[in-house]
């Protein structure tokens, strides 16, 4: 009588399987953590650059606003009733420039805490998004002020023969120099804002 | 087992919802680009075709005004034309975002280009606005007299073209916001 034998395949002990599976999970976790840390590092670098750009922009905007605000020139000759004087408040566009750039400088100071939060928590999305939206609006304000002032400064330098608007910079040379400097500074701050928005956009990218 | 299935269903629903939301955003972006294009091209054409000749003239002088007499208005026309060209060229990329909602690099590229165009358009509109204000009001301190008392219809048309341009500026800001929100959304 032939014996029926059944062979039972016994696999590896369950403990080994469990431990190996745990090892795999741990490895995955480690890899994920390393990737996140790497992403965080590169985003932290961007956040630090953002902070430094903001500091530079604060200096430039305060400079532009104060230079335009203090731009004034009085000609050495005068008549019995008239004294020839030029100040920023003689031009509504320059008044708009001073107010706008002062607002922009204030905004930049108030945005510094958000920038610091982005350095401390590089993967946080909300501060970045808030900064990007605010920067876009403020970029528009800065560009508007700088461009409007630039148009008037150009007119003051060159005049316009078609409309009989004569150049005034032949008389008020120092005043024109100061206003031109302020416009150039504001234009540099526009470039800084563009860079800030680009940095925020890159930092918002998911990995 | 049931709870696991329910979790999977909920997750898939959430993914579908977020996908639908991003597609809606992309469609809105596409429409906004078309509207902004029409605004900028209309502003450019309106400014470029503006001219007025006064009915009286001297022996050698004929009083005539057009946009090219003022450099700021020339810059305005060029800026609006460039931005309208860009908006048309960006439409295929915006269409890609409707079809493939998870694209990221193209979104970043669009944000960068949109910001550059926003700067250009704002500069053009603002410099033109400063000159138009001067044409309307003049400036007594510098003896720059108002020209809008003579060239009335010319001034009306250039003022009208500014409105379209500033609307386009607002639309570009909205486009940047939409792109930023789409970038920040987690899938």
Boltz contact constraints between the chains, C-beta under 6 A:
constraints:
  - contact:
      token1: [A, 90]
      token2: [B, 141]
      max_distance: 6.0
  - contact:
      token1: [A, 93]
      token2: [B, 130]
      max_distance: 6.0
  - contact:
      token1: [A, 125]
      token2: [B, 184]
      max_distance: 6.0
  - contact:
      token1: [A, 129]
      token2: [B, 184]
      max_distance: 6.0
  - contact:
      token1: [A, 132]
      token2: [B, 180]
      max_distance: 6.0
  - contact:
      token1: [A, 133]
      token2: [B, 177]
      max_distance: 6.0
  - contact:
      token1: [A, 136]
      token2: [B, 173]
      max_distance: 6.0
  - contact:
      token1: [A, 136]
      token2: [B, 176]
      max_distance: 6.0
  - contact:
      token1: [A, 140]
      token2: [B, 122]
      max_distance: 6.0
  - contact:
      token1: [A, 143]
      token2: [B, 119]
      max_distance: 6.0
  - contact:
      token1: [A, 143]
      token2: [B, 122]
      max_distance: 6.0
  - contact:
      token1: [A, 143]
      token2: [B, 123]
      max_distance: 6.0
  - contact:
      token1: [A, 144]
      token2: [B, 122]
      max_distance: 6.0
  - contact:
      token1: [A, 144]
      token2: [B, 126]
      max_distance: 6.0
  - contact:
      token1: [A, 147]
      token2: [B, 123]
      max_distance: 6.0
  - contact:
      token1: [A, 147]
      token2: [B, 126]
      max_distance: 6.0
  - contact:
      token1: [A, 147]
      token2: [B, 127]
      max_distance: 6.0
  - contact:
      token1: [A, 148]
      token2: [B, 126]
      max_distance: 6.0
  - contact:
      token1: [A, 148]
      token2: [B, 130]
      max_distance: 6.0
  - contact:
      token1: [A, 151]
      token2: [B, 72]
      max_distance: 6.0
  - contact:
      token1: [A, 151]
      token2: [B, 127]
      max_distance: 6.0
  - contact:
      token1: [A, 151]
      token2: [B, 130]
      max_distance: 6.0
  - contact:
      token1: [A, 151]
      token2: [B, 131]
      max_distance: 6.0
  - contact:
      token1: [A, 152]
      token2: [B, 130]
      max_distance: 6.0
  - contact:
      token1: [A, 162]
      token2: [B, 69]
      max_distance: 6.0
  - contact:
      token1: [A, 163]
      token2: [B, 147]
      max_distance: 6.0
  - contact:
      token1: [A, 165]
      token2: [B, 144]
      max_distance: 6.0
  - contact:
      token1: [A, 168]
      token2: [B, 142]
      max_distance: 6.0
  - contact:
      token1: [A, 194]
      token2: [B, 115]
      max_distance: 6.0
  - contact:
      token1: [A, 197]
      token2: [B, 115]
      max_distance: 6.0
  - contact:
      token1: [A, 198]
      token2: [B, 112]
      max_distance: 6.0
  - contact:
      token1: [A, 201]
      token2: [B, 108]
      max_distance: 6.0
  - contact:
      token1: [A, 201]
      token2: [B, 111]
      max_distance: 6.0
  - contact:
      token1: [A, 204]
      token2: [B, 183]
      max_distance: 6.0
  - contact:
      token1: [A, 204]
      token2: [B, 184]
      max_distance: 6.0
  - contact:
      token1: [A, 205]
      token2: [B, 104]
      max_distance: 6.0
